[in-house]
Amino acid sequence: MGFPWKKLLLLVIVLGICFMIGAGTALALLAQFGDFPSIESAAAYRPSVSSKIYDRHNRTVGEIYIEKRTVVPYTAIPKNVVNAFVAAEDANFFKHRGVDYVAIARAALKDVLSGGYSQGASTITQQTVKSLFLTPEKSIRRKLKEIILAYRIERKMTKEEILFLYLNQIYLGDGAYGVEAASHAYFGKGVEAVSIAEGAMLAGLAQAPTRYSPRSHIDQAKARQRYVLRRMADVGFLTAAEAERAYQARIALAPPSSFRSKAAYFLEYVRVYIQEKYGIDALYKSQMQIYTTIDGRLQEAAHDALVEGVRKTEERNKYKGLQGAILAIDPHSGGVLAMVGGVNFAESQFNRAIQARRQPGSAFKPIIYTAALDKGKTVVSTLDDSPIEFDRNENELWKPKNYDGTFLGPIPMLEALAKSRNLATVRLLNDIGVDTAIQTARTLGIESPIERNLSIALGSSGVTPLEICAAYATLANGGEHPTPYFIREVRDASGRILESTEPRMRRALPPETAYLSVRLMQEVIRSGTATAARGLGRNLAGKTGTTNENTDAWFIGFSPDLLAGVWIGFDTPKPLGDRQSAAAVALPIWIRFMGRALPQFPDHDFPVPPGITFTRVDPATGKALAPGAGDGISLPFRLGTAPETAPDGKQRAPRRPTSDDLL
């Protein structure tokens, strides 16, 4: 190998430039090396920053960023952190004027002799201007620009102002830019709380964030930390004993956050909303504070329940590609507490919780029964669960069937919904009228198109999970329809409120109608298609939904304070498999979620509105039983509609409910 004349030439040029800069004649070079960026722009430092997303308890649950960064003032950065970076990267920082001539000469000479590229020749000032103004290319031209800009910026700014830029701009791995974001990423706390040992580990990352990452290379990270601490002792920032104690101190790394992936669909919904309303610059340059309705614990529970449930169904049926969605809503406010729009956001960003319109199957039946109750039917009104056929057109008959192929004949409404009897529901819809049912659906918040025919009794018209969950929430909320919302408040970086959302309610149904509907759906869990949920031991109501050929499976259920809906299916509809009904596919996911969620809420009864009375009846006949009868069941009725004729033929006055009636 010949003598490295080019590197020797570089050494000569660099040393010459350094001399000219020191002599104050560097301005003569400007015309030779092209246009230079304005140094004044550094004083108006405004990098991309993270907009923070908070849950309903005001805990940070997500960030929106191009570069994950939180800008903090220089005064908020502990002296030990500043000293660690200065000792490791530029020990003469407070002495030189932007360029360390001795260090450059030493590094250049080392390049000439070794044939490699030296590390550590650049000052913190040079690193700052390189990050802010220059490309990472390696060339004499770029290096000379860096030196000249470093000299100029030192004339315009104080050392503290340069450190403010450097410590907020530098990339430190784990997706974090700047010391504040890195402190949260690695240690789960702000930089103001970082110890000497932790500050040294952060400073060690500056040279090679991947190589010295404490997450993946702890041995290298500790070795680099020791180097930084020794340098701090060498330059007088620490004593040797303090450096050794810091090295021996235990470092507790914050666990890598998995919440972002578990809340990806919710966070993406928020990002799109903010960007569309306020623009890209506001989102990525204004450090906005976005306060949402999401509950962090419920979101994790929802994600885990859906992913695990889909995995088990795929393993049981030996197929892949199954999808799902789960929503949790506060029925009293409409706040969306959790939303999972699919099993893997990285693979598919399509949000099935709010964008997919799928047939609800029998999950639509409560709307039919609610319409019937509102028109005067009672929970024990007799329905006919026997074969029926209708003319679709001149050449075709529609012959609906029950899921199990059997017929029960005359049965009360309570049993018809609990056992999800198709024929009884079709006859009920035919009785009250399709238009009545559609109007009730609209009142409850269903906005999707609804076919004007009797097949809607079986859920033939597609809906989104969000709108049918909101419809059920109306029933859980005593007939007041809560408008679903995701964002409580948005503030700018200064704390100024840009928007605020208050819960919006609309009276959709009389409270008596809503309560009677809830009682029908309670029977679904007590004795119907969702008895597996009885093990939760709470006052719960809900409804399964399975479509023709088992292409969609639903369960939507609620306690007095929490509603959750689950949908399972393939994006391109196809059968889920034999006997893969909603009770086998969707209900277990709902149970798994509610099992983790319900302990956060009080256990109490659904409130009984004033217009409701209770009567003990024989559910098979709908007839009232004599006082003191030990059998039968206590059921709610609207005042004036209870079956008061007892076996002795005497009329009995209605009575208000007791605690026994609510069991």
C-alpha positions as CSV (number, residue, x, y, z in Angstrom):
1,M,0.0,0.0,0.0
2,G,1.4,3.4,-1.0
3,F,1.7,6.5,1.2
4,P,-1.8,8.0,1.8
5,W,-1.1,11.4,0.1
6,K,-4.8,12.3,0.0
7,K,-5.2,12.0,3.7
8,L,-2.0,14.0,4.2
9,L,-3.4,16.6,2.0
10,L,-6.6,16.6,4.1
11,L,-4.5,17.1,7.2
12,V,-2.7,20.1,5.7
13,I,-6.0,21.7,4.4
14,V,-7.8,21.2,7.7
15,L,-4.9,22.6,9.8
16,G,-4.7,25.5,7.4
17,I,-8.4,26.2,7.7
18,C,-8.2,26.0,11.4
19,F,-5.4,28.6,11.4
20,M,-7.4,30.9,9.1
21,I,-10.5,30.6,11.3
22,G,-8.4,31.4,14.4
23,A,-7.0,34.4,12.6
24,G,-10.5,35.6,11.7
25,T,-10.1,35.2,7.9
26,A,-12.6,32.4,7.4
27,L,-15.1,34.6,5.7
28,A,-12.9,34.5,2.6
29,L,-13.8,30.9,2.2
30,L,-17.6,31.3,2.0
31,A,-17.6,32.1,-1.7
32,Q,-15.5,29.0,-2.5
33,F,-17.7,26.5,-0.6
34,G,-21.2,27.6,-1.7
35,D,-24.2,28.9,0.1
36,F,-24.4,28.5,3.9
37,P,-27.6,28.1,5.9
38,S,-28.6,30.9,8.1
39,I,-27.2,30.5,11.6
40,E,-30.1,32.6,12.9
41,S,-32.5,29.7,12.2
42,A,-30.7,27.8,15.0
43,A,-31.9,30.4,17.5
44,A,-35.4,29.8,16.3
45,Y,-35.0,26.1,16.9
46,R,-38.3,24.3,16.2
47,P,-37.7,20.6,15.5
48,S,-40.4,18.0,15.0
49,V,-41.7,17.1,18.4
50,S,-44.0,14.5,19.9
51,S,-47.7,15.3,20.4
52,K,-48.8,13.4,23.5
53,I,-51.9,11.3,23.9
54,Y,-53.4,10.8,27.3
55,D,-56.0,8.3,28.5
56,R,-59.1,9.1,30.6
57,H,-56.9,9.1,33.8
58,N,-54.5,11.6,32.2
59,R,-51.7,9.1,31.8
60,T,-49.6,9.2,28.7
61,V,-50.5,6.3,26.4
62,G,-49.1,7.3,23.1
63,E,-47.2,9.8,21.0
64,I,-47.5,11.1,17.5
65,Y,-44.2,12.0,16.0
66,I,-41.8,12.0,13.0
67,E,-38.9,11.9,15.4
68,K,-39.9,10.9,19.0
69,R,-38.7,14.0,20.8
70,T,-39.8,16.3,23.7
71,V,-37.9,19.6,23.8
72,V,-37.0,20.6,27.3
73,P,-35.2,23.8,28.4
74,Y,-31.5,23.7,29.3
75,T,-32.3,24.6,32.9
76,A,-34.4,21.4,33.2
77,I,-31.5,19.1,32.3
78,P,-29.5,18.1,35.4
79,K,-25.9,19.2,35.6
80,N,-24.7,15.6,35.9
81,V,-26.3,14.8,32.5
82,V,-24.7,17.8,30.9
83,N,-21.4,17.0,32.4
84,A,-21.6,13.3,31.2
85,F,-22.1,14.4,27.5
86,V,-19.4,17.1,27.7
87,A,-16.9,14.7,29.3
88,A,-17.6,11.9,26.8
89,E,-17.9,14.0,23.6
90,D,-16.0,17.2,24.0
91,A,-14.1,17.8,27.3
92,N,-12.8,21.2,26.1
93,F,-16.3,22.4,25.1
94,F,-16.4,25.3,27.5
95,K,-12.9,26.4,26.4
96,H,-12.9,26.3,22.6
97,R,-14.8,28.6,20.2
98,G,-16.5,25.9,18.2
99,V,-13.5,24.0,16.9
100,D,-10.9,22.0,18.9
101,Y,-7.8,22.5,16.8
102,V,-5.6,20.1,18.8
103,A,-8.2,17.4,18.6
104,I,-8.7,17.8,14.9
105,A,-5.0,17.7,14.2
106,R,-4.6,14.6,16.4
107,A,-7.5,12.9,14.7
108,A,-6.3,13.8,11.2
109,L,-2.8,12.6,11.9
110,K,-4.2,9.3,13.2
111,D,-6.2,9.0,10.0
112,V,-3.0,9.4,8.0
113,L,-1.1,6.9,10.0
114,S,-3.9,4.3,10.4
115,G,-5.7,4.6,7.1
116,G,-9.0,4.8,8.9
117,Y,-11.5,7.4,10.1
118,S,-11.1,8.8,13.6
119,Q,-13.8,9.1,16.1
120,G,-14.1,12.1,18.5
121,A,-12.5,14.9,16.4
122,S,-15.8,16.8,16.2
123,T,-16.8,19.1,19.0
124,I,-20.3,19.3,20.4
125,T,-20.7,22.5,18.4
126,Q,-19.7,20.7,15.2
127,Q,-22.0,17.8,15.9
128,T,-24.8,20.3,16.5
129,V,-24.4,22.2,13.2
130,K,-23.9,18.9,11.3
131,S,-27.2,17.6,12.7
132,L,-29.1,20.8,12.1
133,F,-27.7,22.0,8.8
134,L,-25.6,19.4,6.9
135,T,-25.8,16.0,5.3
136,P,-23.9,13.0,6.8
137,E,-21.7,12.7,3.7
138,K,-18.0,12.3,4.3
139,S,-16.1,14.8,2.2
140,I,-13.5,17.6,2.6
141,R,-16.2,20.1,1.4
142,R,-18.7,19.0,4.0
143,K,-16.1,19.0,6.8
144,L,-14.9,22.5,6.0
145,K,-18.5,23.7,6.0
146,E,-19.0,22.1,9.4
147,I,-15.9,23.9,10.8
148,I,-16.9,27.3,9.5
149,L,-20.5,26.9,10.7
150,A,-19.3,25.8,14.1
151,Y,-17.2,28.9,14.4
152,R,-20.1,31.2,13.3
153,I,-22.6,29.6,15.6
154,E,-20.3,30.1,18.6
155,R,-20.2,33.9,17.7
156,K,-24.0,34.0,17.7
157,M,-25.0,31.8,20.7
158,T,-23.9,31.0,24.2
159,K,-22.5,27.7,25.2
160,E,-25.7,26.9,27.1
161,E,-27.8,27.7,24.0
162,I,-25.7,25.3,22.0
163,L,-26.0,22.6,24.6
164,F,-29.8,23.1,24.6
165,L,-29.8,22.4,20.8
166,Y,-27.4,19.5,21.1
167,L,-29.1,17.7,24.0
168,N,-32.6,18.1,22.4
169,Q,-31.5,17.1,18.9
170,I,-29.2,14.1,19.3
171,Y,-30.4,10.6,18.5
172,L,-29.9,8.1,21.4
173,G,-31.5,5.0,20.1
174,D,-34.8,3.2,20.9
175,G,-36.5,5.7,18.6
176,A,-35.7,8.5,20.9
177,Y,-34.3,11.9,20.0
178,G,-33.0,14.2,22.7
179,V,-32.3,13.4,26.4
180,E,-35.9,13.8,27.6
181,A,-37.4,11.2,25.2
182,A,-34.4,8.9,25.8
183,S,-34.9,9.1,29.6
184,H,-38.5,8.1,29.2
185,A,-37.6,5.3,26.7
186,Y,-34.9,3.7,28.8
187,F,-35.7,4.6,32.4
188,G,-39.4,5.5,32.4
189,K,-38.9,9.0,33.8
190,G,-38.1,12.5,32.7
191,V,-34.5,13.7,32.4
192,E,-34.8,15.8,35.5
193,A,-34.9,12.6,37.6
194,V,-32.0,10.9,36.0
195,S,-29.2,9.8,38.3
196,I,-25.4,10.1,37.6
197,A,-25.2,6.5,36.6
198,E,-28.2,6.8,34.2
199,G,-26.9,10.1,32.8
200,A,-23.6,8.4,32.0
201,M,-25.4,5.6,30.2
202,L,-27.3,8.1,28.1
203,A,-24.1,9.9,27.2
204,G,-22.5,6.7,26.2
205,L,-25.2,6.2,23.6
206,A,-24.2,9.3,21.7
207,Q,-21.3,7.6,19.8
208,A,-23.2,4.5,18.6
209,P,-26.8,4.1,19.9
210,T,-27.3,0.6,18.5
211,R,-23.9,-0.8,19.6
212,Y,-24.2,0.6,23.1
213,S,-27.9,0.0,23.6
214,P,-28.6,-1.3,27.2
215,R,-31.6,-3.3,25.9
216,S,-29.7,-5.4,23.4
217,H,-26.0,-5.1,24.4
218,I,-25.8,-4.5,28.1
219,D,-22.2,-5.5,28.4
220,Q,-21.1,-3.0,25.8
221,A,-23.4,-0.4,27.4
222,K,-21.8,-0.9,30.8
223,A,-18.3,-0.7,29.3
224,R,-19.2,2.6,27.6
225,Q,-20.8,3.8,30.8
226,R,-17.5,3.1,32.7
227,Y,-15.6,5.1,30.0
228,V,-17.9,8.1,30.4
229,L,-17.7,8.0,34.2
230,R,-13.9,7.8,34.1
231,R,-13.8,10.8,31.7
232,M,-16.0,12.7,34.1
233,A,-13.5,12.0,36.9
234,D,-10.6,12.9,34.6
235,V,-11.9,16.4,33.9
236,G,-13.0,17.0,37.5
237,F,-16.8,16.6,37.2
238,L,-16.7,13.6,39.7
239,T,-14.2,12.2,42.1
240,A,-12.9,8.7,41.4
241,A,-15.0,7.3,44.3
242,E,-18.2,8.9,43.0
243,A,-17.5,7.5,39.5
244,E,-17.0,4.0,40.9
245,R,-20.2,4.2,43.0
246,A,-22.1,5.3,40.0
247,Y,-20.7,2.4,37.9
248,Q,-21.7,0.0,40.6
249,A,-25.3,1.5,41.0
250,R,-28.0,-0.8,39.7
251,I,-29.7,0.4,36.5
252,A,-33.4,-0.4,36.2
253,L,-34.5,-0.3,32.6
254,A,-38.1,0.5,31.9
255,P,-39.9,-2.3,30.1
256,P,-40.3,-1.8,26.4
257,S,-43.7,-0.3,25.8
258,S,-46.1,-2.8,24.1
259,F,-49.0,-0.5,24.7
260,R,-48.5,1.4,21.5
261,S,-49.1,-1.7,19.4
262,K,-52.0,-2.8,21.6
263,A,-53.7,0.6,21.1
264,A,-52.6,1.2,17.5
265,Y,-56.0,1.4,16.0
266,F,-57.2,3.9,18.6
267,L,-54.1,6.0,18.4
268,E,-54.2,6.0,14.6
269,Y,-57.8,7.2,14.7
270,V,-56.8,10.1,16.9
271,R,-53.8,10.9,14.7
272,V,-55.9,11.1,11.5
273,Y,-58.5,13.2,13.3
274,I,-56.0,15.7,14.6
275,Q,-54.1,15.9,11.3
276,E,-57.2,16.5,9.3
277,K,-58.5,19.2,11.6
278,Y,-55.3,21.0,12.6
279,G,-52.8,20.2,9.9
280,I,-49.5,18.4,9.7
281,D,-47.4,21.3,11.1
282,A,-49.6,21.6,14.2
283,L,-49.4,17.8,14.8
284,Y,-45.6,17.4,14.4
285,K,-44.3,20.8,15.4
286,S,-46.6,22.1,18.2
287,Q,-46.2,19.5,20.9
288,M,-50.0,19.1,21.2
289,Q,-51.6,17.5,24.3
290,I,-54.5,15.2,23.3
291,Y,-56.7,14.0,26.1
292,T,-58.8,11.0,25.0
293,T,-61.4,8.6,26.4
294,I,-59.3,5.5,26.2
295,D,-58.7,3.5,29.4
296,G,-55.2,2.0,29.3
297,R,-56.0,-1.1,31.3
298,L,-59.2,-1.8,29.4
299,Q,-57.4,-1.3,26.1
300,E,-54.7,-3.9,27.0
301,A,-57.4,-6.3,28.1
302,A,-59.4,-5.8,24.9
303,H,-56.3,-6.4,22.7
304,D,-55.2,-9.5,24.6
305,A,-58.7,-11.0,24.6
306,L,-59.2,-10.5,20.9
307,V,-55.7,-11.8,19.8
308,E,-55.9,-14.8,22.1
309,G,-59.5,-15.6,21.1
310,V,-58.8,-15.4,17.3
311,R,-55.7,-17.5,17.8
312,K,-57.6,-20.3,19.5
313,T,-60.4,-20.3,16.9
314,E,-57.8,-20.6,14.1
315,E,-56.0,-23.4,15.9
316,R,-59.3,-25.2,16.5
317,N,-60.4,-24.9,12.9
318,K,-57.0,-25.2,11.3
319,Y,-57.2,-22.0,9.2
320,K,-55.5,-18.6,9.1
321,G,-56.5,-15.1,8.3
322,L,-59.3,-14.7,10.8
323,Q,-60.1,-11.1,11.9
324,G,-62.0,-9.4,14.6
325,A,-62.8,-6.2,16.4
326,I,-63.7,-5.2,19.9
327,L,-65.1,-2.0,21.3
328,A,-65.7,-0.9,24.9
329,I,-68.0,2.1,25.6
330,D,-69.0,4.0,28.7
331,P,-72.8,3.8,28.2
332,H,-73.4,6.9,30.4
333,S,-71.2,9.2,28.4
334,G,-70.5,7.5,25.0
335,G,-66.7,7.7,25.7
336,V,-64.9,4.9,23.8
337,L,-62.8,3.2,26.5
338,A,-61.1,0.6,24.2
339,M,-61.0,-0.1,20.5
340,V,-59.2,-2.9,18.6
341,G,-59.8,-2.9,14.9
342,G,-58.0,-6.0,14.0
343,V,-55.5,-8.6,15.2
344,N,-52.4,-7.0,13.8
345,F,-52.2,-3.3,13.0
346,A,-48.8,-3.7,11.2
347,E,-50.3,-6.1,8.7
348,S,-53.6,-4.3,8.2
349,Q,-54.6,-0.8,9.2
350,F,-58.2,-1.3,8.2
351,N,-60.2,-0.5,11.4
352,R,-63.0,-3.0,11.5
353,A,-64.4,-1.5,14.7
354,I,-65.5,1.6,12.9
355,Q,-65.1,1.0,9.1
356,A,-66.3,-2.6,8.5
357,R,-70.1,-2.9,7.8
358,R,-71.1,-6.5,8.5
359,Q,-74.3,-8.4,9.0
360,P,-75.2,-8.5,12.7
361,G,-77.3,-11.6,12.5
362,S,-79.3,-12.2,15.7
363,A,-77.5,-9.3,17.4
364,F,-80.0,-7.1,15.6
365,K,-82.9,-8.9,17.3
366,P,-83.0,-6.7,20.4
367,I,-83.8,-3.8,18.2
368,I,-86.9,-5.6,16.9
369,Y,-87.9,-6.6,20.5
370,T,-87.4,-3.0,21.7
371,A,-89.7,-1.7,19.0
372,A,-92.3,-4.3,20.0
373,L,-92.0,-3.4,23.7
374,D,-92.4,0.3,22.8
375,K,-95.6,-0.5,21.0
376,G,-97.1,-2.2,24.0
377,K,-95.8,-5.8,24.0
378,T,-94.7,-7.2,27.4
379,V,-91.8,-9.5,28.3
380,V,-94.3,-12.4,28.4
381,S,-96.3,-11.6,25.3
382,T,-96.8,-14.8,23.3
383,L,-94.9,-15.3,20.1
384,D,-95.4,-18.1,17.6
385,D,-92.2,-20.1,16.9
386,S,-93.5,-22.2,14.1
387,P,-92.8,-22.5,10.4
388,I,-93.8,-19.6,8.1
389,E,-93.2,-18.6,4.6
390,F,-93.4,-15.4,2.6
391,D,-93.6,-14.5,-1.0
392,R,-90.4,-12.7,-2.1
393,N,-91.6,-12.4,-5.7
394,E,-93.9,-14.4,-8.0
395,N,-91.5,-17.3,-8.3
396,E,-89.8,-17.4,-5.0
397,L,-90.8,-18.1,-1.4
398,W,-88.8,-17.2,1.7
399,K,-88.8,-19.9,4.3
400,P,-86.8,-18.7,7.4
401,K,-85.5,-21.4,9.7
402,N,-84.3,-21.6,13.3
403,Y,-80.6,-22.2,13.8
404,D,-81.2,-25.6,15.3
405,G,-83.9,-26.6,12.8
406,T,-86.5,-27.1,15.6
407,F,-89.8,-25.3,16.4
408,L,-91.1,-24.4,19.9
409,G,-94.6,-23.2,19.0
410,P,-96.1,-20.5,21.3
411,I,-93.5,-19.1,23.6
412,P,-93.1,-15.8,25.6
413,M,-90.9,-13.0,24.3
414,L,-88.5,-13.6,27.1
415,E,-87.8,-17.1,25.9
416,A,-87.9,-16.2,22.2
417,L,-85.0,-13.7,22.5
418,A,-83.1,-15.7,25.1
419,K,-83.0,-18.7,22.8
420,S,-82.7,-16.5,19.7
421,R,-85.7,-18.0,17.9
422,N,-85.7,-16.8,14.3
423,L,-89.2,-17.7,13.4
424,A,-90.7,-16.1,16.5
425,T,-88.7,-12.9,15.7
426,V,-89.8,-12.8,12.0
427,R,-93.5,-13.2,13.1
428,L,-93.0,-10.4,15.7
429,L,-91.5,-8.1,13.0
430,N,-94.3,-8.9,10.7
431,D,-96.7,-8.0,13.5
432,I,-95.3,-4.6,14.4
433,G,-94.3,-3.6,10.9
434,V,-90.9,-3.3,9.2
435,D,-91.1,0.5,9.2
436,T,-91.6,0.6,13.0
437,A,-88.5,-1.5,13.5
438,I,-86.4,0.6,11.1
439,Q,-87.6,3.8,12.9
440,T,-86.5,2.3,16.2
441,A,-83.1,1.4,14.8
442,R,-82.6,4.9,13.6
443,T,-83.7,6.3,17.0
444,L,-81.1,4.0,18.6
445,G,-78.3,5.4,16.4
446,I,-78.1,2.9,13.5
447,E,-77.2,5.0,10.4
448,S,-76.2,2.3,7.9
449,P,-78.7,1.5,5.2
450,I,-81.4,-1.0,6.3
451,E,-83.4,-3.1,3.8
452,R,-87.1,-2.7,4.0
453,N,-88.1,-6.3,4.3
454,L,-88.6,-9.0,7.0
455,S,-85.1,-10.4,6.7
456,I,-83.8,-7.6,8.9
457,A,-85.3,-9.6,11.8
458,L,-82.3,-11.9,11.2
459,G,-79.8,-9.1,10.9
460,S,-79.5,-9.1,7.1
461,S,-78.5,-5.4,6.8
462,G,-74.9,-4.6,7.6
463,V,-73.8,-2.3,10.5
464,T,-70.5,-1.2,12.0
465,P,-69.5,-2.5,15.4
466,L,-69.5,1.1,16.6
467,E,-73.0,2.0,15.7
468,I,-74.6,-1.2,17.0
469,C,-72.6,-0.9,20.3
470,A,-74.0,2.7,20.6
471,A,-77.5,1.3,20.0
472,Y,-77.1,-1.2,22.8
473,A,-75.6,1.6,25.0
474,T,-78.8,3.5,24.6
475,L,-80.6,0.6,26.3
476,A,-78.0,0.2,29.0
477,N,-78.3,4.0,29.6
478,G,-82.0,4.0,30.3
479,G,-83.1,5.0,26.8
480,E,-80.7,8.0,26.4
481,H,-78.6,7.7,23.4
482,P,-74.9,8.6,24.1
483,T,-73.0,9.9,21.1
484,P,-69.7,7.9,20.9
485,Y,-66.6,10.1,21.1
486,F,-62.9,9.5,21.4
487,I,-61.3,12.9,22.4
488,R,-62.1,14.8,25.5
489,E,-59.8,17.8,25.0
490,V,-57.0,19.1,22.8
491,R,-54.4,21.6,24.0
492,D,-51.5,23.3,22.4
493,A,-48.0,23.4,23.8
494,S,-48.8,26.4,26.0
495,G,-51.8,24.6,27.5
496,R,-54.4,26.6,25.6
497,I,-57.6,24.6,25.0
498,L,-58.2,24.1,21.3
499,E,-61.3,22.0,21.7
500,S,-63.3,20.3,24.4
501,T,-66.0,17.6,24.1
502,E,-68.8,17.2,26.6
503,P,-70.9,14.0,26.6
504,R,-73.9,14.4,24.4
505,M,-77.2,12.6,25.2
506,R,-80.4,12.3,23.3
507,R,-83.6,10.8,24.7
508,A,-84.3,8.0,22.3
509,L,-86.7,5.7,24.2
510,P,-88.8,5.9,27.4
511,P,-86.8,4.6,30.3
512,E,-89.4,1.9,30.8
513,T,-88.9,0.5,27.3
514,A,-85.2,0.5,27.7
515,Y,-85.4,-1.3,31.1
516,L,-87.7,-4.0,29.7
517,S,-85.3,-4.6,26.8
518,V,-82.4,-4.9,29.2
519,R,-84.4,-7.5,31.1
520,L,-85.0,-9.5,27.9
521,M,-81.2,-9.5,27.3
522,Q,-80.4,-10.5,30.9
523,E,-82.3,-13.7,30.1
524,V,-79.9,-14.4,27.2
525,I,-77.2,-14.8,29.8
526,R,-79.3,-16.4,32.6
527,S,-80.9,-19.1,30.5
528,G,-80.3,-18.5,26.8
529,T,-77.5,-18.6,24.3
530,A,-74.9,-16.9,26.5
531,T,-75.1,-18.9,29.7
532,A,-71.3,-19.3,29.7
533,A,-71.1,-15.6,30.9
534,R,-72.9,-16.4,34.1
535,G,-69.6,-17.3,35.7
536,L,-68.7,-13.6,35.7
537,G,-71.1,-13.3,38.6
538,R,-72.4,-9.8,37.7
539,N,-75.7,-8.2,36.5
540,L,-75.1,-8.5,32.8
541,A,-77.2,-8.4,29.7
542,G,-76.3,-9.1,26.0
543,K,-77.0,-10.9,22.8
544,T,-75.2,-13.3,20.6
545,G,-75.3,-12.8,16.8
546,T,-74.5,-15.5,14.2
547,T,-75.2,-14.9,10.5
548,N,-76.2,-17.4,7.8
549,E,-73.5,-20.0,7.1
550,N,-71.6,-18.8,10.2
551,T,-69.8,-16.0,8.3
552,D,-70.0,-13.5,11.2
553,A,-70.1,-14.0,14.9
554,W,-71.0,-11.3,17.4
555,F,-71.5,-10.8,21.1
556,I,-72.6,-7.4,22.5
557,G,-73.1,-7.2,26.2
558,F,-73.0,-4.8,29.1
559,S,-73.1,-4.2,32.8
560,P,-74.8,-1.1,34.2
561,D,-71.5,0.8,33.6
562,L,-69.6,-0.9,30.9
563,L,-70.6,-2.1,27.4
564,A,-68.4,-4.2,25.1
565,G,-69.0,-5.6,21.6
566,V,-67.0,-8.3,19.8
567,W,-67.1,-9.2,16.1
568,I,-65.3,-12.1,14.5
569,G,-65.1,-13.0,10.8
570,F,-63.0,-13.1,7.7
571,D,-62.5,-9.8,5.7
572,T,-63.8,-11.6,2.7
573,P,-66.8,-13.4,4.2
574,K,-66.6,-17.1,4.4
575,P,-67.8,-19.7,7.0
576,L,-66.1,-19.8,10.3
577,G,-66.7,-23.6,10.5
578,D,-69.2,-26.1,11.8
579,R,-70.6,-25.3,15.1
580,Q,-68.6,-22.1,15.2
581,S,-71.5,-19.9,16.4
582,A,-71.2,-16.7,18.2
583,A,-71.5,-18.5,21.5
584,A,-68.4,-20.6,20.6
585,V,-66.4,-17.8,18.9
586,A,-67.3,-14.3,20.0
587,L,-68.7,-14.9,23.5
588,P,-65.4,-16.4,24.9
589,I,-63.6,-13.2,23.8
590,W,-66.2,-11.0,25.5
591,I,-66.0,-13.1,28.7
592,R,-62.2,-12.9,28.7
593,F,-62.3,-9.1,28.3
594,M,-65.1,-8.5,30.8
595,G,-63.4,-10.8,33.4
596,R,-60.4,-8.4,33.5
597,A,-62.5,-5.2,33.1
598,L,-65.4,-5.6,35.5
599,P,-63.4,-5.5,38.7
600,Q,-62.8,-1.8,37.9
601,F,-66.5,-1.1,38.1
602,P,-69.0,-1.3,41.0
603,D,-71.4,-4.3,41.1
604,H,-74.9,-3.0,41.2
605,D,-78.3,-3.5,39.6
606,F,-79.6,-1.8,36.5
607,P,-81.7,1.1,37.8
608,V,-85.4,0.5,37.8
609,P,-87.4,3.5,36.4
610,P,-90.5,4.8,38.2
611,G,-92.9,3.4,35.6
612,I,-92.0,-0.2,36.2
613,T,-93.8,-2.7,38.5
614,F,-92.9,-6.4,39.2
615,T,-95.2,-9.4,39.1
616,R,-94.5,-13.0,39.7
617,V,-95.6,-15.0,36.7
618,D,-95.4,-18.4,35.2
619,P,-93.0,-17.7,32.3
620,A,-94.4,-20.6,30.2
621,T,-97.9,-19.1,30.2
622,G,-97.3,-15.5,31.1
623,K,-100.0,-15.7,33.7
624,A,-99.7,-14.1,37.2
625,L,-99.2,-16.5,40.1
626,A,-101.0,-16.3,43.4
627,P,-99.4,-14.4,46.2
628,G,-96.8,-16.6,48.0
629,A,-96.3,-18.9,45.1
630,G,-92.8,-20.4,45.4
631,D,-92.4,-21.1,41.7
632,G,-92.5,-18.8,38.7
633,I,-90.3,-15.7,38.1
634,S,-90.6,-12.1,39.1
635,L,-90.7,-10.0,35.9
636,P,-91.0,-6.3,35.2
637,F,-93.9,-4.7,33.5
638,R,-94.9,-1.2,32.5
639,L,-97.5,0.2,34.9
640,G,-100.9,-1.0,33.8
641,T,-99.6,-3.8,31.6
642,A,-98.8,-6.5,34.2
643,P,-100.9,-9.7,34.1
644,E,-102.8,-9.2,37.3
645,T,-105.4,-12.0,37.1
646,A,-104.5,-14.6,39.6
647,P,-105.7,-18.2,39.6
648,D,-108.5,-17.3,42.0
649,G,-109.8,-14.8,39.4
650,K,-109.3,-11.7,41.6
651,Q,-107.6,-8.6,40.3
652,R,-104.4,-7.7,42.2
653,A,-103.0,-4.2,42.3
654,P,-99.6,-3.6,40.9
655,R,-96.7,-3.2,43.3
656,R,-93.3,-1.5,43.2
657,P,-90.3,-3.8,42.9
658,T,-88.4,-5.2,45.9
659,S,-84.8,-6.4,46.1
660,D,-85.9,-9.9,45.4
661,D,-87.3,-8.9,42.0
662,L,-83.9,-7.8,40.9
663,L,-82.1,-11.1,41.4
